[in-house]
Each structure stands twice: as structure tokens, then as C-alpha cells.
Amino acid sequence: MLTGEYRRIYYYHLKKCGGSTLNQWLDTMTDDERTQSSALLGMSFSGPELSSWGGGGTSYDASITRAWFHWTDVIHSHGALRQYVPDKTFCFTILRDPVRRLVSQISDWQRLTPADTMDHPPETREYVEDSRRMALPAFLEKHAEGGGRLYLDNYLTRSLAAGRMGGLVEDVADPERLCEIALQSLENDYHLVGLTEQLDLSRNAFCGMVGLVPGAKIPTINMTRKSDGSGSDIRGAREMLKRLTRVDRIVYDRACQLFEQRHRKTAEQYDTAEFEALHAGGLLHQLRGIHRAGATSYSVRLPLIGSGFHGRDGAGMASCAVWTGPETRTTLYIPIPANMSLSLLVWIRGYVDGRQREQLRVRVDGKSVAHHFAVAEGYADLLVIPTRSSRDFVRLELEIDEALESGEPGEEQYDSRERGIAFDSYGWCPA
């Protein structure tokens, strides 16, 4: 659900470039039933990892790929699908310092267990086993020019080139031959090429370009921790790492230049005032509420226009809800009738800790307001906030003192996410 010229989003998720952090957030921008997990109905689109470069090679594969863009509004994929996207699709990707990305890829394999890779091709299982038992120089010597070449030898260059060439990049041993194609893709195929090292700014540039709420902190997903001794390993493999990223360095440096020239100003200047002046009204006009015991209710299964919440829990199910966090402030934009006395409503499922209920503070359009709790069957609380606005939408901010983990590490019920309040719908009723 976007305003302006774009109708869909394609995010080319390059491996170990910070992309997993964006995926759940991107899914909240469309209806729950139009996210990838629901649309694919369990179907494995890309198949084995090594066949994911071009999104399939047969005419049947290509038709499925094109259909995917009609099943959902937001696609985030390791597959190089740029050549398949329909018109009015906003295309973006994120690049990372090549050496750091390569080392992170190996660290990611090191953390996997046999159970994690039991359904993967034999070559993938071999990477995982060797990454744990071999020193980095020996590992790269064995795999960088063999089956692991696509992930270890100038991966960024190969990935960008694959957006134009598809699976043909698998047949190219010398990455220098792909450099010009990758640079052309970098310059022309993506509306935004962000940087992992500037992830918050990259995300805010994206929000400004497509007309979404300015980016706030979002939960970090799938962050690979470095193993002990990785520093000495890296020093021992320095020359090999340099060789395996030599073309990627050219591509990455150009991406940094383009980010400075094209996107930094937007990223630094785009703010709430600009969103509300240019985009909020059109975006919120697309939300469709339902009648609910005299109230107008919007489900979290619809696009969520706001910030400060985790991705949907129970996506695709009737029990779908979202938790606030990891920041202590959550923002929701709600369409309302202008110049009418009414009560904003939030149907609250529960709290990580009971004291968060007493901590709750509420602001409407930046002003602190009073609130109270009412009883709603099946809910911990119905939050009620009297208000009136001259605009046809409001900015509701909920703030608590702390967002918390729940349970203890190692326990079955442990949840490492810093959370506050769970809710499944929000809206308003006449005062």
C-alpha cells in the first residue's frame, strides 16, 4: 500500500548484508494475506540455493515468478528477480563492505547445525561442516573457486550481474568479466542502493522515496556473531580475502558514491512533518475499517502505518497480533473523521510485564492526553483516548518506560525480543 507512482516493492536481499532485519518490517506494509508466506502456500520458489540466482530458467518458472508479483505487494528474496518486476515497482537492494560480508557469510555457516541443513544440497552441507573444522585460509582455498564460488568470490558483483543475466553468472569464472554489467545494474536497475553501514539512513531514504512513515529503530534479525579467533584467521587470509573481493570493492565504492550523491540528503531530511504533509492523508485513505460494536476498527492484519513494533505474530492466522518494541515509543496513524469528538481505541491483548500498564503515556499529534481502560471481552484492556482533530487522521503515540525480554535464556518460553504491549486492532468511536 503506497502513494505516488509505486504500487509494489521488490527488495533484492543480498546475503549477509543486513537484509533479514528489513523483511518482517516490509511485510507490515501490505495486507497479512498478501505477504509472501501466505502467497506461496508452502511452495519453495527458489529451490536449492545455487539455483536461486535467476529465479528459474524454464518458461514455467518465469511465469510463476511473474505471478508472484501479483500475489503480493512486497517481495524480498535472494533470487535475482529484477528482470521480472512489473511497472510501478520500487526496486532496491543493500550492499555491505565486501570483506565484512564475506567473513559474515562464513560465520553464518559456522553457526548452523546438521539439523539446519538436512534439506539443503550436499555442497551446502559441506560448506557448513568445513567452516567449523577448517581455518579460514584453508576453507577459502578449498571452496572459493569450487562450488562455493558464487558466495565467496566477489558475491556482490555476481549478484548484481545476475539481475540482468540470470543463472548465466554461474558459468563465469572470472568476476572481472561481470564488473561492467554489475556497475550498469547498480546505476540503472534500482531506485535505491543502500548500505549496511548506513542502514538507518538507507531505510529512511527508502521511506522518503515511497512515502512511508519515517524509519525508526527496528528489531535486528539474524545477526551473526563472530566466533572466537576470527581476527587472527582474517589476518592470515588477508591477501586471499582481498583477491576474492577485488571487483566487489569497485562496485561497493561506486555504491557509496551514489548513496552520497543521490540519497543522503533525502535520508537525513525526511521527517514526520514531511510525511504528514505529503503522504499521510493519501496513504491512510486506503485503509478499510470494519464496524465493531459501534466502533470503527482496523486490524493489524491490514498495512500498519506507523513505527515502533515488531513484525506480526501469528501472521496468516486469526490470532495475528503485533508487539510494541524494541523502542519504548510506538506510533500509529489512524484515519478519523475531522472536527468530531471521538475516542481512539486500542484493543490490547496483554503486556510482557504488568507494570507496563501503569507506565503507559499517550500523546495525540504530539500533545500529552489523558486515557483510561475499559473492559472488552477476550482482551486484557481496551485503551480509550478522548480526542478531536481538525485533520482526517491522527498520530497516536504510546510510550512506556521499558521494553523487556520475557523468560530466561534456555527456557522454552524465552523470547529475546524487547517488547511492551500486544494489540490486534485499533480505531475509534464517537465520543
N, C-alpha and C positions, 0 to 999 in steps of 0.2 A: 504494500500500500504506500504509494509515493505520490508526490505532487510534481508538477512541471513536466519535463519531456520524457522521464523514465518510467517504465512500467514494471521492470524486473531488475533483479540484481544477480550478477554472476561473480562469485568470488573464487578465483583460481588459488586454491590453498596449497602453496608450496610447502613441502615437508620441512619441519623444524625451523619455521620462520615466524612462529608465534601465532599461527592461524587458528589453532584449536580454541584459543581464548575468544575468538570472534564468532565462532559458529553458532553457539546457543543464543548469543545476543542477536545475531542476524535472524534467527528463526522467530524471535518475538516480533519481527516486523511484518509478519504475514499471519493469516489465519492458521490455527493449530492444524486443521485438516489439510492445509496446503503446504506443510513443511515436508522435507524430503523423506523422513522416516515413514510418514503416513502415505506419501505418494508412491513410494517404491514398493510398498506392501511386502517387505522382506526380500525383494529381488536384489541380488548382487549385481550392481550395474557394471562396475569396472573389472570384475573378475580378479584373477591373480594380479599382484602389484605390477608386474612387468608389462602387463597388457593395458594398463590404465592411461598410458600417455595420450593416445588419440581418441579415447572414448569408444573404441571398437572399430573394426575395419570393414565389416560387411555392410551391405545396404540395409540389412535388418537392424544391425547395431546403430547405424546412423539414424534410422527412423525412430528408434527408441530414444536416442539421445535428444533428437529434436522434440519429441513428445514430452520429455522430461520438463522442458521449459514451459509447457502448457499445464503441467500438473501442479507446479509450484511457482511461487513468485520469487523465491530466493534459493539459489543453488550455490553451495560451497562444496568443492570437490577437488581431489588430487588429479582428476582427469583433465587433460588439456582440451577443453571444450569450446575455446574461443571461436573456432570456425563455424560452430553450430548455433550461436546465440541469435535470437530474433532481433529485429529492430527495436529500438527504445529500451534496450537492456544496458544498465550501467555495469561496466566491467572493471574490476580492479583486482590487484594482487599485492602481496607484501614480500619484499626481499630482505635478506639478512646478510651481515658481513659473512663472506664465503667461508673463511676458516672456522669461525664460530659455528656456522650452520653445519659444516661437515663433522666437526667434533661432536656436536649435539646429536647428529644422526647416529653416530656410533654409540654414544652414551645411551640413546634411546633403545638401541638393540640390546645393550648390556643389561637393562633393567627387566627385559622380558623373560618369562619363564617358558618351559616347554608347552605348558597349557595354553599360553597366549598365542603360540604359533602352530598349533597342531593342525589347523585348517589352511596353513599357508603353503606355498610351493616349497619343494626341498631346498632350493637355493636360499630362500629366506631363512629357513631353519638353520642352514649352515652359517649364514652371516651372524645370527644370534649366538650360536654356540661358539663360533670363533672369536666374536667380540669380547666374550667373557674370559677366554683362556689364552688369548694371544696379546702381546704388546702391540701398541698402535702401529709402529713401523712395519712389523711383520704382517699385521692384519691388512694394512693398505697395500703392501707388496703383493699379497695373495689375491685380493678381491678388486682392487681399483681398476684393473684392466681386464677383469673377467666378468662374471655375471653381475657383480655389484657396480659396474662402471656407471650405470645410469644414475646412481645415487651418490657416488663417491668422486667421480671425475667431472668437475665443472657442471654440477647439477643445475644451477640456476640458468646457465646458458642453454642446456639441453631442454629444460622445462619451457622456457620462453619460445625456443625454436619449435617445440612440439605443438604449440598452439597454432602454428602455421603448417607444419609438416606432418603432424600426427605421429604414428608409430615409426615412420621412416627414420626418426632420430636414433632409433636403436641400432641402425646399421652404420652409423657414422662413428668411427673410432676417434678421429682427430677433432677435438672441440673447436679448433680454430676455424674449421670449415663452417661452423654454425654461428660464429660470432656476429657476422653482419645480419643474419636473419634474426638473431636474438635482439640485437640493437634496434632493428626496424620494428619488431614487435613491441619492444619497450617504449618506443617513441609513439607508436600509432595505434596499437591494439587495445590499450587500456586507458580508461578515463582517469584513473589514478593508479600510480605505483607507489605504495607506501614503503616504509622502512621499519623493521622490527625495533631498531634502536630509537625510533621516534614513533612508537606505536600509538600513544595517546594523541599526538598531533596528527598522525595519519588517519586515525579514526575520526577526529573532529573535522579534518578536511573532507572526508567521505560524507559526514553528516551535513556539512555545509553545501556540498555539491548536489546532494539528492533531496535536501530539505527536511532532515530529521532533527530530533531534539539533540542539542549539543552533547558530545560524548562526555560521560563521567566515568569514573573508575568502574571496571567490570571484573568479574572473577577470573583469575588466571587458571587456565585449564591445561593439563598435560605438560607441565613444566618439568623438563628433565634435569635432575640433579647430577652434577659432575661426580664421578667416582674418585676415590682417593688415589693420589698418584698420577692424575691426569696431566698435571703440569709438567712433570718430567717426561711423560710419554710424548706430549706435544713438542717439547724441546728436541727430543730425539727424532721426531718425524718432521721437523720444520721444513726442510727442503722438499720433502715429498708433498707436504700439505701445500706448499707454495706452487708446486707444479700442478697439483690437482685442482687448484683454484685460479690458475693464471688467467684464463679467459673470463671466468666469473668476476674477477677483480675489475676487469674493464667494464663489464656490464653493470656491476654494482656501483662503481664510481660514477657512471653515467646516470644511474637511477638516483643517486644522491644529488647530482647537479639538477636533474629535472624536478626533484622534490623541492629544492630551494627555489627554482625559477617559477614553478607552476603552482605549488600548493602551500608553501609555508605561510604566506600571508593570510590565505583563507583559514588555515588551521589555527592560527593564533588569534584571529579577529572574530571568527564566528562564535556568537554567544546567544544566550536565551532571548535577549531583546530582538535580535535579528530573526531568530526562528519565529517568535510570536508575531512579528510584524509582517513577515513574508510568507510563512508556510503553515503555521498552526491552524488557521481557520480552514484552509482547503484540505489539510490532512484529516482533521477531526470531523469534517463534514462527511467523510466516507464511512465513519463508524456507524454501525447499525445496532441500536439498543433493542431490548425486549421489555414488554410490560411485566412487572413483577409486583403483585400486591399493591398497586397504586404507585409504584416507583418505576423509573427508567433505569435498567440495569445493563451494564456492559461486562461481558465475560473476559477473563484473561486468556481465553482461547481465541479471542479476536486479536488483531495487532495491538501491541502495547505502546502507547505514545508517552514516553517518559524515560526515567533512568533510575538507577539505584535498586535493581532487583536482579535476582538470579534467573536463569532460564526456567522454563516451565517444568514442574514436577508432574509426572503422570500425563505427559503430552499424548494427545490422541485418545484420552480416556475421560469419562465423565467426572472423575476425581481431580482433574487438572487444576493446579494452583501454582502460585509463584510465592517465593520468599523474598522479602526485602533484604538488601545487603549487596556487597560487603561493606559499602559505606553506611553510615548511620542515618543518612538522609535519603528519602525516596521521593521522587517527583512523578506525579500522574497528571496528564492533561485530560480534562473531561469536557465534552460538549454539553452545553446547557442552553436554555432559553435566556436571552438577555433581559435585563431590567425586571427580574422576577424574584421575589423572596422564595428561597428554597432551602433544602437541606441536602448537602452532599453526603453520600453513603459509601461505606466500605464494609463488605461482608468478610469478617476476619475468621479464619479457621483456627488460628492458635498462635502461640508465642514460643520461642525457644526457651525463654525463662519468664516466669510470671511477673518479675519486676519490670520487664519492658513495657507492660501495660501501663504502669504508673508513670513511667518515664516519658510517655508519648507527648509530643508537642506538635501542634498543627499550624500551618500557615496557608493562607489562600492569597494568591497573587502577591506573595512576598510579605503579607501582613499577618501577624500572630492573631489567631482567633480561638474562641472557646470551642470545646467539643464535649460530647457526652457519649455514653454507651447505652445501647438499647438491647433488648433480647430478640434474637432471631433463631428459630428452631433449626438445629443442626449446626449452629455456629457458636464459637466462643463468645463473640461480640458482634454487634452491628455498630460501627463507628458512625456518629451523626455530627455534622458540622453545619450549623446555620450560616447562610451567606446570601449575597446578592451581587451581581456583576453587571456592568454596562456592556461587557463583551459576550459573545456567544460561546465562550469557553472559559475555563478557569485552570489555573496552575495550582494543584494541591500538593503540598509538601508535608510529609510525615517524617518526624525526626525522633530518634531515641538516643540514649546516652552511649549504648554499646551494642555491637553486633557480636554474636557468640557462636562458637562451635558447640556441638552437643555430644554427650557421651565421652568416653575415654578411648584414646587410640588402642586399637586391637579388639575393642568390643564390637559385636555385630551391629549395634545401633549407632555406632560412631559416625558423625557427619562433620567433616573438616571445614565445611563452608561457614563463613561468618554470616550469621543470619539474624533476623529480628522477628518480623511478623509475616505470617502466611495468609494470603487472601485469594479468593477465586473470582470476585466480581466487585464492581464499584458502580456508582451512578448518582442519581439524585431523585428527590420527590418534592412536590410543592410543600412549602412550609406550613 
